[in-house]
Amino acid sequence: RQRYFFWFIHQLVYLLNCTKVLINFDPIEKTKMNKFTRILTVVVSCLAVGYFSGIVTRSSIETWYPTLVKPSFNPPNWVFAPVWTMLYCMMGLAAGLVWNRIDFDKEVVRKALIIFAVQLALNSLWSFLFFGLMNPMLAGLEIVILWLMIFETYIQFAKINKIAGYLMIPYLLWVSFATVLNASIWWLNR
């Protein structure tokens, strides 16, 4: 568990550094990124967070998770990787579209990207709490905060770019389902 704690701290530092780069980027500099590069940067960052979150998940999927009583609507394990990959790509695309508007309304975009980074950190934290610490109750409390941050991200993104807002809806729906699943697993195994 100590190894997972240090991994999580490393991930938070990584996310904060990525956020610093995104927020402090000066669009007037000669090194101005084009729209595609911004989108690609955020998509790859989201996929990296997902990959590193998966590292915590893998060992527990084979050892601890099979021992839990799960509700009848629990999806098979193979469903999670493709769903999360798609969701990380969509949220990265959404954040990239928002970042592309930084030349027009810098403060609003900064605020939206900070909220996005916070929800991404919370997303990673959930994996650590549920699978790393093997604590469905604590993960269940955290996922409610995560859901609220995703909803706030959706609201902020939709104000800046409607498509970016729409791209967050599947993520919000999946985390809504995950919240019910998390609560059910906690209830069945308390």
Salt bridges, closest charged atoms under 4 A:
ASP103 OD2 - LYS32 NZ 3.40
GLU107 OE2 - ARG110 NH1 3.98
